[in-house]
């Protein structure tokens, strides 16, 4: 599965504990990454400063659901289930 252009759910719903340029402590769940554009596109895509956790994310139907809203719900639920 390819990412849905303009979705951005993976840049909003989950927490990211690794440093992101401009966000040295990462980002909490539910907060937009500051590199996510208003069109919901990653401003770091393809750049070396993009965190490995972001580059390693692979879109899958089970995680991304049928649309952006479902992806945010699924990723938010996964975040809650795996929170320490």
mmCIF file of the N, C-alpha and C atoms, coordinates in Angstrom:
data_MODEL
# 
_entry.id   MODEL 
# 
loop_
_atom_site.group_PDB 
_atom_site.id 
_atom_site.type_symbol 
_atom_site.label_atom_id 
_atom_site.label_alt_id 
_atom_site.label_comp_id 
_atom_site.label_asym_id 
_atom_site.label_entity_id 
_atom_site.label_seq_id 
_atom_site.pdbx_PDB_ins_code 
_atom_site.Cartn_x 
_atom_site.Cartn_y 
_atom_site.Cartn_z 
_atom_site.occupancy 
_atom_site.B_iso_or_equiv 
_atom_site.pdbx_formal_charge 
_atom_site.auth_seq_id 
_atom_site.auth_comp_id 
_atom_site.auth_asym_id 
_atom_site.auth_atom_id 
_atom_site.pdbx_PDB_model_num 
ATOM 1   N N  . UNK A 1 1  ? 0.847   -1.184 0.000  1.00 0.00 ? 1  UNK A N  1 
ATOM 2   C CA . UNK A 1 1  ? 0.000   0.000  0.000  1.00 0.00 ? 1  UNK A CA 1 
ATOM 3   C C  . UNK A 1 1  ? 0.886   1.238  0.000  1.00 0.00 ? 1  UNK A C  1 
ATOM 4   N N  . UNK A 1 2  ? 0.515   2.226  -0.777 1.00 0.00 ? 2  UNK A N  1 
ATOM 5   C CA . UNK A 1 2  ? 1.208   3.510  -0.779 1.00 0.00 ? 2  UNK A CA 1 
ATOM 6   C C  . UNK A 1 2  ? 0.500   4.468  0.171  1.00 0.00 ? 2  UNK A C  1 
ATOM 7   N N  . UNK A 1 3  ? 1.260   5.406  0.712  1.00 0.00 ? 3  UNK A N  1 
ATOM 8   C CA . UNK A 1 3  ? 0.657   6.436  1.560  1.00 0.00 ? 3  UNK A CA 1 
ATOM 9   C C  . UNK A 1 3  ? -0.353  7.238  0.749  1.00 0.00 ? 3  UNK A C  1 
ATOM 10  N N  . UNK A 1 4  ? -1.409  7.686  1.436  1.00 0.00 ? 4  UNK A N  1 
ATOM 11  C CA . UNK A 1 4  ? -2.370  8.589  0.803  1.00 0.00 ? 4  UNK A CA 1 
ATOM 12  C C  . UNK A 1 4  ? -1.784  9.996  0.840  1.00 0.00 ? 4  UNK A C  1 
ATOM 13  N N  . UNK A 1 5  ? -1.594  10.581 -0.305 1.00 0.00 ? 5  UNK A N  1 
ATOM 14  C CA . UNK A 1 5  ? -1.046  11.936 -0.332 1.00 0.00 ? 5  UNK A CA 1 
ATOM 15  C C  . UNK A 1 5  ? -1.987  12.880 0.396  1.00 0.00 ? 5  UNK A C  1 
ATOM 16  N N  . UNK A 1 6  ? -1.427  13.669 1.292  1.00 0.00 ? 6  UNK A N  1 
ATOM 17  C CA . UNK A 1 6  ? -2.218  14.631 2.045  1.00 0.00 ? 6  UNK A CA 1 
ATOM 18  C C  . UNK A 1 6  ? -2.904  14.048 3.263  1.00 0.00 ? 6  UNK A C  1 
ATOM 19  N N  . UNK A 1 7  ? -2.535  12.832 3.666  1.00 0.00 ? 7  UNK A N  1 
ATOM 20  C CA . UNK A 1 7  ? -3.151  12.212 4.852  1.00 0.00 ? 7  UNK A CA 1 
ATOM 21  C C  . UNK A 1 7  ? -2.534  12.789 6.131  1.00 0.00 ? 7  UNK A C  1 
ATOM 22  N N  . UNK A 1 8  ? -1.260  12.519 6.350  1.00 0.00 ? 8  UNK A N  1 
ATOM 23  C CA . UNK A 1 8  ? -0.555  13.057 7.502  1.00 0.00 ? 8  UNK A CA 1 
ATOM 24  C C  . UNK A 1 8  ? -0.901  12.438 8.836  1.00 0.00 ? 8  UNK A C  1 
ATOM 25  N N  . UNK A 1 9  ? -1.734  11.405 8.863  1.00 0.00 ? 9  UNK A N  1 
ATOM 26  C CA . UNK A 1 9  ? -2.144  10.798 10.141 1.00 0.00 ? 9  UNK A CA 1 
ATOM 27  C C  . UNK A 1 9  ? -0.944  10.310 10.948 1.00 0.00 ? 9  UNK A C  1 
ATOM 28  N N  . UNK A 1 10 ? 0.061   9.750  10.279 1.00 0.00 ? 10 UNK A N  1 
ATOM 29  C CA . UNK A 1 10 ? 1.233   9.228  10.988 1.00 0.00 ? 10 UNK A CA 1 
ATOM 30  C C  . UNK A 1 10 ? 2.119   10.351 11.526 1.00 0.00 ? 10 UNK A C  1 
ATOM 31  N N  . UNK A 1 11 ? 1.861   11.588 11.108 1.00 0.00 ? 11 UNK A N  1 
ATOM 32  C CA . UNK A 1 11 ? 2.610   12.751 11.592 1.00 0.00 ? 11 UNK A CA 1 
ATOM 33  C C  . UNK A 1 11 ? 1.829   13.502 12.671 1.00 0.00 ? 11 UNK A C  1 
ATOM 34  N N  . UNK A 1 12 ? 0.660   12.969 13.026 1.00 0.00 ? 12 UNK A N  1 
ATOM 35  C CA . UNK A 1 12 ? -0.188  13.593 14.037 1.00 0.00 ? 12 UNK A CA 1 
ATOM 36  C C  . UNK A 1 12 ? -0.477  12.638 15.192 1.00 0.00 ? 12 UNK A C  1 
ATOM 37  N N  . UNK A 1 13 ? -1.057  11.493 14.889 1.00 0.00 ? 13 UNK A N  1 
ATOM 38  C CA . UNK A 1 13 ? -1.579  10.601 15.935 1.00 0.00 ? 13 UNK A CA 1 
ATOM 39  C C  . UNK A 1 13 ? -0.531  10.001 16.869 1.00 0.00 ? 13 UNK A C  1 
ATOM 40  N N  . UNK A 1 14 ? 0.545   9.413  16.362 1.00 0.00 ? 14 UNK A N  1 
ATOM 41  C CA . UNK A 1 14 ? 1.490   8.770  17.285 1.00 0.00 ? 14 UNK A CA 1 
ATOM 42  C C  . UNK A 1 14 ? 2.475   9.751  17.917 1.00 0.00 ? 14 UNK A C  1 
ATOM 43  N N  . UNK A 1 15 ? 2.995   9.342  19.063 1.00 0.00 ? 15 UNK A N  1 
ATOM 44  C CA . UNK A 1 15 ? 4.101   10.097 19.651 1.00 0.00 ? 15 UNK A CA 1 
ATOM 45  C C  . UNK A 1 15 ? 5.374   9.703  18.915 1.00 0.00 ? 15 UNK A C  1 
ATOM 46  N N  . UNK A 1 16 ? 6.342   10.600 18.920 1.00 0.00 ? 16 UNK A N  1 
ATOM 47  C CA . UNK A 1 16 ? 7.662   10.310 18.357 1.00 0.00 ? 16 UNK A CA 1 
ATOM 48  C C  . UNK A 1 16 ? 8.656   10.687 19.440 1.00 0.00 ? 16 UNK A C  1 
ATOM 49  N N  . UNK A 1 17 ? 9.370   9.687  19.943 1.00 0.00 ? 17 UNK A N  1 
ATOM 50  C CA . UNK A 1 17 ? 10.277  9.944  21.066 1.00 0.00 ? 17 UNK A CA 1 
ATOM 51  C C  . UNK A 1 17 ? 11.667  10.388 20.614 1.00 0.00 ? 17 UNK A C  1 
ATOM 52  N N  . UNK A 1 18 ? 11.997  10.193 19.355 1.00 0.00 ? 18 UNK A N  1 
ATOM 53  C CA . UNK A 1 18 ? 13.311  10.612 18.873 1.00 0.00 ? 18 UNK A CA 1 
ATOM 54  C C  . UNK A 1 18 ? 13.277  12.091 18.480 1.00 0.00 ? 18 UNK A C  1 
ATOM 55  N N  . UNK A 1 19 ? 14.425  12.743 18.519 1.00 0.00 ? 19 UNK A N  1 
ATOM 56  C CA . UNK A 1 19 ? 14.481  14.151 18.154 1.00 0.00 ? 19 UNK A CA 1 
ATOM 57  C C  . UNK A 1 19 ? 14.072  14.381 16.702 1.00 0.00 ? 19 UNK A C  1 
ATOM 58  N N  . UNK A 1 20 ? 13.395  15.481 16.480 1.00 0.00 ? 20 UNK A N  1 
ATOM 59  C CA . UNK A 1 20 ? 12.996  15.936 15.157 1.00 0.00 ? 20 UNK A CA 1 
ATOM 60  C C  . UNK A 1 20 ? 13.557  17.356 15.045 1.00 0.00 ? 20 UNK A C  1 
ATOM 61  N N  . UNK A 1 21 ? 14.091  17.759 13.897 1.00 0.00 ? 21 UNK A N  1 
ATOM 62  C CA . UNK A 1 21 ? 14.577  19.137 13.798 1.00 0.00 ? 21 UNK A CA 1 
ATOM 63  C C  . UNK A 1 21 ? 13.511  20.131 14.275 1.00 0.00 ? 21 UNK A C  1 
ATOM 64  N N  . UNK A 1 22 ? 13.893  20.947 15.231 1.00 0.00 ? 22 UNK A N  1 
ATOM 65  C CA . UNK A 1 22 ? 12.967  21.918 15.801 1.00 0.00 ? 22 UNK A CA 1 
ATOM 66  C C  . UNK A 1 22 ? 12.119  21.364 16.938 1.00 0.00 ? 22 UNK A C  1 
ATOM 67  N N  . UNK A 1 23 ? 12.180  20.060 17.146 1.00 0.00 ? 23 UNK A N  1 
ATOM 68  C CA . UNK A 1 23 ? 11.438  19.386 18.220 1.00 0.00 ? 23 UNK A CA 1 
ATOM 69  C C  . UNK A 1 23 ? 12.421  18.405 18.887 1.00 0.00 ? 23 UNK A C  1 
ATOM 70  N N  . UNK A 1 24 ? 13.377  18.924 19.650 1.00 0.00 ? 24 UNK A N  1 
ATOM 71  C CA . UNK A 1 24 ? 14.455  18.076 20.172 1.00 0.00 ? 24 UNK A CA 1 
ATOM 72  C C  . UNK A 1 24 ? 14.002  16.941 21.091 1.00 0.00 ? 24 UNK A C  1 
ATOM 73  N N  . UNK A 1 25 ? 12.812  17.057 21.661 1.00 0.00 ? 25 UNK A N  1 
ATOM 74  C CA . UNK A 1 25 ? 12.299  15.991 22.532 1.00 0.00 ? 25 UNK A CA 1 
ATOM 75  C C  . UNK A 1 25 ? 11.256  15.139 21.814 1.00 0.00 ? 25 UNK A C  1 
ATOM 76  N N  . UNK A 1 26 ? 11.187  15.268 20.499 1.00 0.00 ? 26 UNK A N  1 
ATOM 77  C CA . UNK A 1 26 ? 10.184  14.537 19.738 1.00 0.00 ? 26 UNK A CA 1 
ATOM 78  C C  . UNK A 1 26 ? 8.850   15.256 19.817 1.00 0.00 ? 26 UNK A C  1 
ATOM 79  N N  . UNK A 1 27 ? 7.756   14.493 19.711 1.00 0.00 ? 27 UNK A N  1 
ATOM 80  C CA . UNK A 1 27 ? 6.429   15.108 19.779 1.00 0.00 ? 27 UNK A CA 1 
ATOM 81  C C  . UNK A 1 27 ? 5.463   14.181 20.493 1.00 0.00 ? 27 UNK A C  1 
ATOM 82  N N  . UNK A 1 28 ? 4.540   14.755 21.235 1.00 0.00 ? 28 UNK A N  1 
ATOM 83  C CA . UNK A 1 28 ? 3.539   13.935 21.905 1.00 0.00 ? 28 UNK A CA 1 
ATOM 84  C C  . UNK A 1 28 ? 2.455   13.458 20.934 1.00 0.00 ? 28 UNK A C  1 
ATOM 85  N N  . UNK A 1 29 ? 1.776   12.411 21.320 1.00 0.00 ? 29 UNK A N  1 
ATOM 86  C CA . UNK A 1 29 ? 0.666   11.884 20.524 1.00 0.00 ? 29 UNK A CA 1 
ATOM 87  C C  . UNK A 1 29 ? -0.400  12.950 20.344 1.00 0.00 ? 29 UNK A C  1 
ATOM 88  N N  . UNK A 1 30 ? -0.961  13.009 19.149 1.00 0.00 ? 30 UNK A N  1 
ATOM 89  C CA . UNK A 1 30 ? -2.038  13.939 18.865 1.00 0.00 ? 30 UNK A CA 1 
ATOM 90  C C  . UNK A 1 30 ? -1.593  15.325 18.460 1.00 0.00 ? 30 UNK A C  1 
ATOM 91  N N  . UNK A 1 31 ? -0.313  15.606 18.538 1.00 0.00 ? 31 UNK A N  1 
ATOM 92  C CA . UNK A 1 31 ? 0.220   16.916 18.146 1.00 0.00 ? 31 UNK A CA 1 
ATOM 93  C C  . UNK A 1 31 ? 0.809   16.818 16.743 1.00 0.00 ? 31 UNK A C  1 
ATOM 94  N N  . UNK A 1 32 ? 0.515   17.807 15.918 1.00 0.00 ? 32 UNK A N  1 
ATOM 95  C CA . UNK A 1 32 ? 1.082   17.827 14.564 1.00 0.00 ? 32 UNK A CA 1 
ATOM 96  C C  . UNK A 1 32 ? 2.591   18.023 14.638 1.00 0.00 ? 32 UNK A C  1 
ATOM 97  N N  . UNK A 1 33 ? 3.312   17.292 13.825 1.00 0.00 ? 33 UNK A N  1 
ATOM 98  C CA . UNK A 1 33 ? 4.740   17.547 13.666 1.00 0.00 ? 33 UNK A CA 1 
ATOM 99  C C  . UNK A 1 33 ? 4.867   18.921 13.034 1.00 0.00 ? 33 UNK A C  1 
ATOM 100 N N  . UNK A 1 34 ? 5.822   19.708 13.460 1.00 0.00 ? 34 UNK A N  1 
ATOM 101 C CA . UNK A 1 34 ? 5.954   21.057 12.915 1.00 0.00 ? 34 UNK A CA 1 
ATOM 102 C C  . UNK A 1 34 ? 6.395   21.050 11.463 1.00 0.00 ? 34 UNK A C  1 
ATOM 103 N N  . UNK A 1 35 ? 6.811   19.905 10.951 1.00 0.00 ? 35 UNK A N  1 
ATOM 104 C CA . UNK A 1 35 ? 7.218   19.797 9.548  1.00 0.00 ? 35 UNK A CA 1 
ATOM 105 C C  . UNK A 1 35 ? 6.079   19.320 8.648  1.00 0.00 ? 35 UNK A C  1 
ATOM 106 N N  . UNK A 1 36 ? 4.900   19.126 9.216  1.00 0.00 ? 36 UNK A N  1 
ATOM 107 C CA . UNK A 1 36 ? 3.741   18.727 8.434  1.00 0.00 ? 36 UNK A CA 1 
ATOM 108 C C  . UNK A 1 36 ? 3.093   19.987 7.863  1.00 0.00 ? 36 UNK A C  1 
ATOM 109 N N  . UNK A 1 37 ? 3.027   20.067 6.547  1.00 0.00 ? 37 UNK A N  1 
ATOM 110 C CA . UNK A 1 37 ? 2.502   21.269 5.896  1.00 0.00 ? 37 UNK A CA 1 
ATOM 111 C C  . UNK A 1 37 ? 0.985   21.362 6.052  1.00 0.00 ? 37 UNK A C  1 
ATOM 112 N N  . UNK A 1 38 ? 0.422   22.494 5.671  1.00 0.00 ? 38 UNK A N  1 
ATOM 113 C CA . UNK A 1 38 ? -1.034  22.659 5.718  1.00 0.00 ? 38 UNK A CA 1 
ATOM 114 C C  . UNK A 1 38 ? -1.717  21.692 4.761  1.00 0.00 ? 38 UNK A C  1 
ATOM 115 N N  . UNK A 1 39 ? -0.980  21.211 3.759  1.00 0.00 ? 39 UNK A N  1 
ATOM 116 C CA . UNK A 1 39 ? -1.509  20.208 2.826  1.00 0.00 ? 39 UNK A CA 1 
ATOM 117 C C  . UNK A 1 39 ? -1.260  18.790 3.350  1.00 0.00 ? 39 UNK A C  1 
ATOM 118 N N  . UNK A 1 40 ? -0.786  18.683 4.605  1.00 0.00 ? 40 UNK A N  1 
ATOM 119 C CA . UNK A 1 40 ? -0.491  17.394 5.254  1.00 0.00 ? 40 UNK A CA 1 
ATOM 120 C C  . UNK A 1 40 ? 0.582   16.598 4.524  1.00 0.00 ? 40 UNK A C  1 
ATOM 121 N N  . UNK A 1 41 ? 1.622   17.288 4.087  1.00 0.00 ? 41 UNK A N  1 
ATOM 122 C CA . UNK A 1 41 ? 2.771   16.653 3.464  1.00 0.00 ? 41 UNK A CA 1 
ATOM 123 C C  . UNK A 1 41 ? 3.993   16.876 4.340  1.00 0.00 ? 41 UNK A C  1 
ATOM 124 N N  . UNK A 1 42 ? 4.864   15.879 4.410  1.00 0.00 ? 42 UNK A N  1 
ATOM 125 C CA . UNK A 1 42 ? 6.066   15.954 5.245  1.00 0.00 ? 42 UNK A CA 1 
ATOM 126 C C  . UNK A 1 42 ? 7.108   16.852 4.600  1.00 0.00 ? 42 UNK A C  1 
ATOM 127 N N  . UNK A 1 43 ? 7.524   17.873 5.332  1.00 0.00 ? 43 UNK A N  1 
ATOM 128 C CA . UNK A 1 43 ? 8.561   18.777 4.852  1.00 0.00 ? 43 UNK A CA 1 
ATOM 129 C C  . UNK A 1 43 ? 9.955   18.193 4.927  1.00 0.00 ? 43 UNK A C  1 
ATOM 130 N N  . UNK A 1 44 ? 10.092  17.046 5.608  1.00 0.00 ? 44 UNK A N  1 
ATOM 131 C CA . UNK A 1 44 ? 11.397  16.402 5.723  1.00 0.00 ? 44 UNK A CA 1 
ATOM 132 C C  . UNK A 1 44 ? 11.525  15.168 4.830  1.00 0.00 ? 44 UNK A C  1 
ATOM 133 N N  . UNK A 1 45 ? 10.470  14.846 4.103  1.00 0.00 ? 45 UNK A N  1 
ATOM 134 C CA . UNK A 1 45 ? 10.478  13.636 3.285  1.00 0.00 ? 45 UNK A CA 1 
ATOM 135 C C  . UNK A 1 45 ? 11.668  13.651 2.332  1.00 0.00 ? 45 UNK A C  1 
ATOM 136 N N  . UNK A 1 46 ? 12.429  12.563 2.341  1.00 0.00 ? 46 UNK A N  1 
ATOM 137 C CA . UNK A 1 46 ? 13.589  12.427 1.467  1.00 0.00 ? 46 UNK A CA 1 
ATOM 138 C C  . UNK A 1 46 ? 14.832  13.155 1.928  1.00 0.00 ? 46 UNK A C  1 
ATOM 139 N N  . UNK A 1 47 ? 14.762  13.828 3.072  1.00 0.00 ? 47 UNK A N  1 
ATOM 140 C CA . UNK A 1 47 ? 15.919  14.576 3.583  1.00 0.00 ? 47 UNK A CA 1 
ATOM 141 C C  . UNK A 1 47 ? 16.623  13.756 4.660  1.00 0.00 ? 47 UNK A C  1 
ATOM 142 N N  . UNK A 1 48 ? 17.938  13.912 4.785  1.00 0.00 ? 48 UNK A N  1 
ATOM 143 C CA . UNK A 1 48 ? 18.688  13.122 5.770  1.00 0.00 ? 48 UNK A CA 1 
ATOM 144 C C  . UNK A 1 48 ? 18.308  13.414 7.217  1.00 0.00 ? 48 UNK A C  1 
ATOM 145 N N  . UNK A 1 49 ? 17.766  14.593 7.492  1.00 0.00 ? 49 UNK A N  1 
ATOM 146 C CA . UNK A 1 49 ? 17.402  14.926 8.871  1.00 0.00 ? 49 UNK A CA 1 
ATOM 147 C C  . UNK A 1 49 ? 16.052  14.339 9.289  1.00 0.00 ? 49 UNK A C  1 
ATOM 148 N N  . UNK A 1 50 ? 15.364  13.684 8.376  1.00 0.00 ? 50 UNK A N  1 
ATOM 149 C CA . UNK A 1 50 ? 14.102  13.018 8.724  1.00 0.00 ? 50 UNK A CA 1 
ATOM 150 C C  . UNK A 1 50 ? 14.412  11.875 9.689  1.00 0.00 ? 50 UNK A C  1 
ATOM 151 N N  . UNK A 1 51 ? 13.713  11.813 10.820 1.00 0.00 ? 51 UNK A N  1 
ATOM 152 C CA . UNK A 1 51 ? 14.009  10.770 11.805 1.00 0.00 ? 51 UNK A CA 1 
ATOM 153 C C  . UNK A 1 51 ? 13.818  9.362  11.232 1.00 0.00 ? 51 UNK A C  1 
ATOM 154 N N  . UNK A 1 52 ? 14.685  8.428  11.608 1.00 0.00 ? 52 UNK A N  1 
ATOM 155 C CA . UNK A 1 52 ? 14.558  7.051  11.116 1.00 0.00 ? 52 UNK A CA 1 
ATOM 156 C C  . UNK A 1 52 ? 13.186  6.431  11.392 1.00 0.00 ? 52 UNK A C  1 
ATOM 157 N N  . UNK A 1 53 ? 12.583  6.770  12.529 1.00 0.00 ? 53 UNK A N  1 
ATOM 158 C CA . UNK A 1 53 ? 11.269  6.215  12.843 1.00 0.00 ? 53 UNK A CA 1 
ATOM 159 C C  . UNK A 1 53 ? 10.233  6.645  11.806 1.00 0.00 ? 53 UNK A C  1 
ATOM 160 N N  . UNK A 1 54 ? 10.358  7.839  11.296 1.00 0.00 ? 54 UNK A N  1 
ATOM 161 C CA . UNK A 1 54 ? 9.432   8.325  10.273 1.00 0.00 ? 54 UNK A CA 1 
ATOM 162 C C  . UNK A 1 54 ? 9.707   7.637  8.942  1.00 0.00 ? 54 UNK A C  1 
ATOM 163 N N  . UNK A 1 55 ? 10.976  7.540  8.598  1.00 0.00 ? 55 UNK A N  1 
ATOM 164 C CA . UNK A 1 55 ? 11.346  6.888  7.343  1.00 0.00 ? 55 UNK A CA 1 
ATOM 165 C C  . UNK A 1 55 ? 11.011  5.409  7.333  1.00 0.00 ? 55 UNK A C  1 
ATOM 166 N N  . UNK A 1 56 ? 10.957  4.805  8.519  1.00 0.00 ? 56 UNK A N  1 
ATOM 167 C CA . UNK A 1 56 ? 10.669  3.383  8.618  1.00 0.00 ? 56 UNK A CA 1 
ATOM 168 C C  . UNK A 1 56 ? 9.190   3.045  8.612  1.00 0.00 ? 56 UNK A C  1 
ATOM 169 N N  . UNK A 1 57 ? 8.333   4.057  8.736  1.00 0.00 ? 57 UNK A N  1 
ATOM 170 C CA . UNK A 1 57 ? 6.895   3.785  8.750  1.00 0.00 ? 57 UNK A CA 1 
ATOM 171 C C  . UNK A 1 57 ? 6.449   3.327  7.371  1.00 0.00 ? 57 UNK A C  1 
ATOM 172 N N  . UNK A 1 58 ? 5.732   2.224  7.341  1.00 0.00 ? 58 UNK A N  1 
ATOM 173 C CA . UNK A 1 58 ? 5.200   1.690  6.087  1.00 0.00 ? 58 UNK A CA 1 
ATOM 174 C C  . UNK A 1 58 ? 3.680   1.680  6.155  1.00 0.00 ? 58 UNK A C  1 
ATOM 175 N N  . UNK A 1 59 ? 3.057   2.270  5.171  1.00 0.00 ? 59 UNK A N  1 
ATOM 176 C CA . UNK A 1 59 ? 1.593   2.283  5.105  1.00 0.00 ? 59 UNK A CA 1 
ATOM 177 C C  . UNK A 1 59 ? 1.071   0.860  4.920  1.00 0.00 ? 59 UNK A C  1 
ATOM 178 N N  . UNK A 1 60 ? 0.111   0.509  5.732  1.00 0.00 ? 60 UNK A N  1 
ATOM 179 C CA . UNK A 1 60 ? -0.539  -0.801 5.647  1.00 0.00 ? 60 UNK A CA 1 
ATOM 180 C C  . UNK A 1 60 ? -2.026  -0.606 5.884  1.00 0.00 ? 60 UNK A C  1 
ATOM 181 N N  . UNK A 1 61 ? -2.830  -1.372 5.192  1.00 0.00 ? 61 UNK A N  1 
ATOM 182 C CA . UNK A 1 61 ? -4.288  -1.233 5.298  1.00 0.00 ? 61 UNK A CA 1 
ATOM 183 C C  . UNK A 1 61 ? -4.764  -1.379 6.737  1.00 0.00 ? 61 UNK A C  1 
ATOM 184 N N  . UNK A 1 62 ? -4.147  -2.269 7.518  1.00 0.00 ? 62 UNK A N  1 
ATOM 185 C CA . UNK A 1 62 ? -4.569  -2.495 8.905  1.00 0.00 ? 62 UNK A CA 1 
ATOM 186 C C  . UNK A 1 62 ? -4.323  -1.276 9.789  1.00 0.00 ? 62 UNK A C  1 
ATOM 187 N N  . UNK A 1 63 ? -3.347  -0.479 9.430  1.00 0.00 ? 63 UNK A N  1 
ATOM 188 C CA . UNK A 1 63 ? -3.004  0.700  10.222 1.00 0.00 ? 63 UNK A CA 1 
ATOM 189 C C  . UNK A 1 63 ? -3.610  1.965  9.627  1.00 0.00 ? 63 UNK A C  1 
ATOM 190 N N  . UNK A 1 64 ? -3.655  2.050  8.323  1.00 0.00 ? 64 UNK A N  1 
ATOM 191 C CA . UNK A 1 64 ? -4.113  3.266  7.654  1.00 0.00 ? 64 UNK A CA 1 
ATOM 192 C C  . UNK A 1 64 ? -5.615  3.272  7.383  1.00 0.00 ? 64 UNK A C  1 
ATOM 193 N N  . UNK A 1 65 ? -6.256  2.134  7.503  1.00 0.00 ? 65 UNK A N  1 
ATOM 194 C CA . UNK A 1 65 ? -7.695  2.075  7.310  1.00 0.00 ? 65 UNK A CA 1 
ATOM 195 C C  . UNK A 1 65 ? -8.122  2.490  5.917  1.00 0.00 ? 65 UNK A C  1 
ATOM 196 N N  . UNK A 1 66 ? -9.357  2.946  5.818  1.00 0.00 ? 66 UNK A N  1 
ATOM 197 C CA . UNK A 1 66 ? -9.938  3.300  4.524  1.00 0.00 ? 66 UNK A CA 1 
ATOM 198 C C  . UNK A 1 66 ? -9.801  4.778  4.166  1.00 0.00 ? 66 UNK A C  1 
ATOM 199 N N  . UNK A 1 67 ? -9.490  5.612  5.174  1.00 0.00 ? 67 UNK A N  1 
ATOM 200 C CA . UNK A 1 67 ? -9.340  7.040  4.917  1.00 0.00 ? 67 UNK A CA 1 
ATOM 201 C C  . UNK A 1 67 ? -8.544  7.676  6.053  1.00 0.00 ? 67 UNK A C  1 
ATOM 202 N N  . UNK A 1 68 ? -8.294  8.970  5.936  1.00 0.00 ? 68 UNK A N  1 
ATOM 203 C CA . UNK A 1 68 ? -7.469  9.691  6.919  1.00 0.00 ? 68 UNK A CA 1 
ATOM 204 C C  . UNK A 1 68 ? -8.062  9.622  8.322  1.00 0.00 ? 68 UNK A C  1 
ATOM 205 N N  . UNK A 1 69 ? -9.374  9.831  8.451  1.00 0.00 ? 69 UNK A N  1 
ATOM 206 C CA . UNK A 1 69 ? -10.002 9.812  9.776  1.00 0.00 ? 69 UNK A CA 1 
ATOM 207 C C  . UNK A 1 69 ? -9.843  8.453  10.443 1.00 0.00 ? 69 UNK A C  1 
ATOM 208 N N  . UNK A 1 70 ? -10.009 7.398  9.666  1.00 0.00 ? 70 UNK A N  1 
ATOM 209 C CA . UNK A 1 70 ? -9.837  6.055  10.230 1.00 0.00 ? 70 UNK A CA 1 
ATOM 210 C C  . UNK A 1 70 ? -8.382  5.820  10.614 1.00 0.00 ? 70 UNK A C  1 
ATOM 211 N N  . UNK A 1 71 ? -7.454  6.308  9.811  1.00 0.00 ? 71 UNK A N  1 
ATOM 212 C CA . UNK A 1 71 ? -6.030  6.172  10.129 1.00 0.00 ? 71 UNK A CA 1 
ATOM 213 C C  . UNK A 1 71 ? -5.705  6.868  11.452 1.00 0.00 ? 71 UNK A C  1 
ATOM 214 N N  . UNK A 1 72 ? -6.246  8.048  11.663 1.00 0.00 ? 72 UNK A N  1 
ATOM 215 C CA . UNK A 1 72 ? -5.996  8.769  12.919 1.00 0.00 ? 72 UNK A CA 1 
ATOM 216 C C  . UNK A 1 72 ? -6.585  7.987  14.093 1.00 0.00 ? 72 UNK A C  1 
ATOM 217 N N  . UNK A 1 73 ? -7.769  7.432  13.928 1.00 0.00 ? 73 UNK A N  1 
ATOM 218 C CA . UNK A 1 73 ? -8.378  6.632  15.009 1.00 0.00 ? 73 UNK A CA 1 
ATOM 219 C C  . UNK A 1 73 ? -7.547  5.393  15.310 1.00 0.00 ? 73 UNK A C  1 
ATOM 220 N N  . UNK A 1 74 ? -7.124  4.663  14.284 1.00 0.00 ? 74 UNK A N  1 
ATOM 221 C CA . UNK A 1 74 ? -6.345  3.432  14.488 1.00 0.00 ? 74 UNK A CA 1 
ATOM 222 C C  . UNK A 1 74 ? -4.995  3.760  15.118 1.00 0.00 ? 74 UNK A C  1 
ATOM 223 N N  . UNK A 1 75 ? -4.303  4.740  14.579 1.00 0.00 ? 75 UNK A N  1 
ATOM 224 C CA . UNK A 1 75 ? -2.992  5.106  15.135 1.00 0.00 ? 75 UNK A CA 1 
ATOM 225 C C  . UNK A 1 75 ? -3.119  5.634  16.559 1.00 0.00 ? 75 UNK A C  1 
ATOM 226 N N  . UNK A 1 76 ? -4.170  6.380  16.836 1.00 0.00 ? 76 UNK A N  1 
ATOM 227 C CA . UNK A 1 76 ? -4.406  6.857  18.201 1.00 0.00 ? 76 UNK A CA 1 
ATOM 228 C C  . UNK A 1 76 ? -4.667  5.709  19.157 1.00 0.00 ? 76 UNK A C  1 
ATOM 229 N N  . UNK A 1 77 ? -5.443  4.730  18.711 1.00 0.00 ? 77 UNK A N  1 
ATOM 230 C CA . UNK A 1 77 ? -5.722  3.552  19.542 1.00 0.00 ? 77 UNK A CA 1 
ATOM 231 C C  . UNK A 1 77 ? -4.425  2.769  19.783 1.00 0.00 ? 77 UNK A C  1 
ATOM 232 N N  . UNK A 1 78 ? -3.632  2.559  18.731 1.00 0.00 ? 78 UNK A N  1 
ATOM 233 C CA . UNK A 1 78 ? -2.353  1.853  18.900 1.00 0.00 ? 78 UNK A CA 1 
ATOM 234 C C  . UNK A 1 78 ? -1.434  2.598  19.867 1.00 0.00 ? 78 UNK A C  1 
ATOM 235 N N  . UNK A 1 79 ? -1.436  3.904  19.768 1.00 0.00 ? 79 UNK A N  1 
ATOM 236 C CA . UNK A 1 79 ? -0.632  4.720  20.695 1.00 0.00 ? 79 UNK A CA 1 
ATOM 237 C C  . UNK A 1 79 ? -1.059  4.473  22.136 1.00 0.00 ? 79 UNK A C  1 
ATOM 238 N N  . UNK A 1 80 ? -2.356  4.488  22.394 1.00 0.00 ? 80 UNK A N  1 
ATOM 239 C CA . UNK A 1 80 ? -2.865  4.256  23.751 1.00 0.00 ? 80 UNK A CA 1 
ATOM 240 C C  . UNK A 1 80 ? -2.529  2.857  24.242 1.00 0.00 ? 80 UNK A C  1 
ATOM 241 N N  . UNK A 1 81 ? -2.627  1.873  23.363 1.00 0.00 ? 81 UNK A N  1 
ATOM 242 C CA . UNK A 1 81 ? -2.384  0.474  23.759 1.00 0.00 ? 81 UNK A CA 1 
ATOM 243 C C  . UNK A 1 81 ? -0.917  0.194  24.033 1.00 0.00 ? 81 UNK A C  1 
ATOM 244 N N  . UNK A 1 82 ? -0.029  0.982  23.457 1.00 0.00 ? 82 UNK A N  1 
ATOM 245 C CA . UNK A 1 82 ? 1.411   0.742  23.623 1.00 0.00 ? 82 UNK A CA 1 
ATOM 246 C C  . UNK A 1 82 ? 2.086   1.763  24.529 1.00 0.00 ? 82 UNK A C  1 
ATOM 247 N N  . UNK A 1 83 ? 1.326   2.721  25.058 1.00 0.00 ? 83 UNK A N  1 
ATOM 248 C CA . UNK A 1 83 ? 1.905   3.742  25.938 1.00 0.00 ? 83 UNK A CA 1 
ATOM 249 C C  . UNK A 1 83 ? 2.418   3.102  27.223 1.00 0.00 ? 83 UNK A C  1 
ATOM 250 N N  . UNK A 1 84 ? 3.564   3.567  27.638 1.00 0.00 ? 84 UNK A N  1 
ATOM 251 C CA . UNK A 1 84 ? 4.153   3.010  28.879 1.00 0.00 ? 84 UNK A CA 1 
ATOM 252 C C  . UNK A 1 84 ? 3.799   3.844  30.075 1.00 0.00 ? 84 UNK A C  1 
# 
